[in-house]
Amino acid sequence: MAKKIVVMGTGYVGLPLAIMLARAGYEVVGVDIEENVVDAINTGVLHLAEEEIKRIFQEPSVRKNLRAQKVPCDADAFIISVPTPIDERKRVADLTQVIKSLESIVPYLRSGNLVIIESTVPPLTCRDIIAPVIEKTGLKVNKDVFICHCPERILPGAVFDEIVNNDRIIGGMDAKAAKMAREIYASFVKGNLYLTDDVTAELAKLMENTYRDVNIALANEFAAVAEGLGINILEAIKLANKHPRVKILKPGIGTGGHCIPVDPWFIKEVDPINSRLIHTARLINDEVPIYIAAKIRKAVKDIDNPNIVVLGMTYKADTYDVRNSPAQKIIGLLKADGYQVTAYDPMVDGQRYSSIKEIAKDADALVVLVEHKVIRDELAKKEGEIKKAMRHPMVLRFYHEASESE
Ligand SMILES: NC(=O)c1ccc[n+]([C@@H]2O[C@H](COP(=O)([O-])OP(=O)(O)OC[C@H]3O[C@@H](n4cnc5c(N)ncnc54)[C@H](O)[C@@H]3O)[C@@H](O)[C@H]2O)c1
């Protein structure tokens, strides 16, 4: 039975996990290469905007059971939750950080240990990459050391609810590995724990985000068709969704975040022949910001040196996460064209504002790229006043009922 757990990488995924494990009574060592991350954990400062996790972090048992350091140490189980970005040129998984973190725990591995990969990885990573690194030590996988892929599904902004209540997939390289991992997750997860093999777990995780990506691409493609036909896409989707077995998603300004624009590439990487639809969807969604930037350019084309104020910089509404944000791509495209763009976001540190009216003063266009609830509410109440404060009363919203751009 595992008593001491090392969590490699204490970011969005690893830190909440370490906190929940510490709360469940494990002795937890969070390992991160960033000194400020380690110091913050040891002084009780949470660098994530997750209120419930912040509160739990201050519970005496958590403060007692969790410490952080820059180098690993002995443990019963090691959980790897370091980034797995995409290699932008080759569009394949960059596993450098997974391999480096694994190599750093290798000197501490001993018989009976469990290694869990929580990082999102391409299928066959556990077998073809993780296991050989471990076996270089002389320890045998499935005999001395056990390997499991337990992918994470949390939504930034709702981490406590999701880390506790989501169902989890536990993919063991053998049945013993899966059982050992199940015991650890059962200590804090209230959702169901589904045991399977490692490759099924690796693919299932990628399929979840690929499903979202492909369906979003379909909605975006429908939106482009509707625009050519001069009809309102939201009206068409609403009517099509009256079919009892149809659920078309809403189009948007592109996909973002840590998972959706990345994970489908990991499937294409292992089987390009059978992932043509997946690949096409990826290309469609990656092009959407270019299309939205073109719409903004067209809207301001008759204004000299337009002063553009953008609202919303995160990858989607009601999160603080700005990673791979299509809004940021659009802002970058406009700035690269020489437009004067000032961007704000009420959920992002350093980008907040006192009121939309204040920031829209003398603007020629107020472009709402991310419809956070606070933005929607303020616009619903004060759009008239805001427009009065602007030089040109132009508010651009995309795929929003009652918006001028529809
Ligand atoms: N963020 C999400 O919502 C989410 C959801 C599901 C899955 N994932 C997956 O989880 C994994 C981790 O993502 P994240 O969002 O937590 O990343 P993150 O960037 O927030 O955190 C990763 C941490 O790992 C640290 N790190 C890097 N190399 C290290 C090493 N060799 N040793 C120790 N620490 C190291 C970094 O300093 C960083 O603090 C990725 O594979 C991601 O795809 C993320």
The ligand as an SDF file (V2000), in Angstrom:
LIG
                    3D

 44 48  0  0  0  0  0  0  0  0999 V2000
   -4.3040   22.0310  -17.5240 N   0  0  0  0  0  0  0  0  0  0  0  0
   -5.2750   21.2190  -17.8160 C   0  0  0  0  0  0  0  0  0  0  0  0
   -6.4110   21.6190  -17.7630 O   0  0  0  0  0  0  0  0  0  0  0  0
   -5.0180   19.7580  -18.1790 C   0  0  0  0  0  0  0  0  0  0  0  0
   -6.1020   18.9060  -18.2360 C   0  0  0  0  0  0  0  0  0  0  0  0
   -5.8790   17.5840  -18.5510 C   0  0  0  0  0  0  0  0  0  0  0  0
   -4.6000   17.1290  -18.8090 C   0  0  0  0  0  0  0  0  0  0  0  0
   -3.5390   17.9850  -18.7810 N   0  0  0  0  0  0  0  0  0  0  0  0
   -2.2050   17.4540  -19.0410 C   0  0  0  0  0  0  0  0  0  0  0  0
   -1.4820   17.4070  -17.8150 O   0  0  0  0  0  0  0  0  0  0  0  0
   -0.0910   17.6390  -18.0570 C   0  0  0  0  0  0  0  0  0  0  0  0
    0.3950   18.7820  -17.1680 C   0  0  0  0  0  0  0  0  0  0  0  0
   -0.2680   19.9380  -17.5780 O   0  0  0  0  0  0  0  0  0  0  0  0
   -0.3630   21.2230  -16.6380 P   0  0  0  0  0  0  0  0  0  0  0  0
   -1.4640   22.0340  -17.2120 O   0  0  0  0  0  0  0  0  0  0  0  0
   -0.4180   20.8640  -15.2020 O   0  0  0  0  0  0  0  0  0  0  0  0
    1.0600   21.9140  -16.9270 O   0  0  0  0  0  0  0  0  0  0  0  0
    1.7000   23.1440  -16.1300 P   0  0  0  0  0  0  0  0  0  0  0  0
    2.5970   23.8090  -17.0690 O   0  0  0  0  0  0  0  0  0  0  0  0
    0.6520   23.9310  -15.4200 O   0  0  0  0  0  0  0  0  0  0  0  0
    2.5480   22.4410  -14.9640 O   0  0  0  0  0  0  0  0  0  0  0  0
    3.5810   21.5730  -15.1930 C   0  0  0  0  0  0  0  0  0  0  0  0
    4.6730   21.7780  -14.1450 C   0  0  0  0  0  0  0  0  0  0  0  0
    5.7010   20.8160  -14.3940 O   0  0  0  0  0  0  0  0  0  0  0  0
    6.9390   21.4140  -14.0710 C   0  0  0  0  0  0  0  0  0  0  0  0
    8.0210   20.6460  -14.6980 N   0  0  0  0  0  0  0  0  0  0  0  0
    8.4640   20.6480  -15.9850 C   0  0  0  0  0  0  0  0  0  0  0  0
    9.4660   19.7750  -16.1610 N   0  0  0  0  0  0  0  0  0  0  0  0
    9.6690   19.1860  -14.9540 C   0  0  0  0  0  0  0  0  0  0  0  0
   10.5670   18.1910  -14.4760 C   0  0  0  0  0  0  0  0  0  0  0  0
   11.4630   17.6210  -15.2850 N   0  0  0  0  0  0  0  0  0  0  0  0
   10.4930   17.8330  -13.1850 N   0  0  0  0  0  0  0  0  0  0  0  0
    9.5940   18.3970  -12.3490 C   0  0  0  0  0  0  0  0  0  0  0  0
    8.7270   19.3550  -12.7320 N   0  0  0  0  0  0  0  0  0  0  0  0
    8.7600   19.7380  -14.0120 C   0  0  0  0  0  0  0  0  0  0  0  0
    6.7980   22.8230  -14.5800 C   0  0  0  0  0  0  0  0  0  0  0  0
    7.7240   23.6920  -13.9660 O   0  0  0  0  0  0  0  0  0  0  0  0
    5.3390   23.1410  -14.1980 C   0  0  0  0  0  0  0  0  0  0  0  0
    5.2420   23.7670  -12.9270 O   0  0  0  0  0  0  0  0  0  0  0  0
    0.0460   17.8860  -19.5540 C   0  0  0  0  0  0  0  0  0  0  0  0
    0.3700   16.6830  -20.1930 O   0  0  0  0  0  0  0  0  0  0  0  0
   -1.3530   18.3110  -19.9520 C   0  0  0  0  0  0  0  0  0  0  0  0
   -1.6270   18.0290  -21.2970 O   0  0  0  0  0  0  0  0  0  0  0  0
   -3.7280   19.2940  -18.4480 C   0  0  0  0  0  0  0  0  0  0  0  0
  1  2  1  0
  2  3  2  0
  2  4  1  0
  4  5  1  0
  4 44  2  0
  5  6  2  0
  6  7  1  0
  7  8  2  0
  8  9  1  0
  8 44  1  0
  9 10  1  0
  9 42  1  0
 10 11  1  0
 11 12  1  0
 11 40  1  0
 12 13  1  0
 13 14  1  0
 14 15  2  0
 14 16  1  0
 14 17  1  0
 17 18  1  0
 18 19  2  0
 18 20  1  0
 18 21  1  0
 21 22  1  0
 22 23  1  0
 23 24  1  0
 23 38  1  0
 24 25  1  0
 25 26  1  0
 25 36  1  0
 26 27  1  0
 26 35  1  0
 27 28  2  0
 28 29  1  0
 29 30  1  0
 29 35  2  0
 30 31  1  0
 30 32  2  0
 32 33  1  0
 33 34  2  0
 34 35  1  0
 36 37  1  0
 36 38  1  0
 38 39  1  0
 40 41  1  0
 40 42  1  0
 42 43  1  0
M  CHG  2   8   1  16  -1
M  END
$$$$
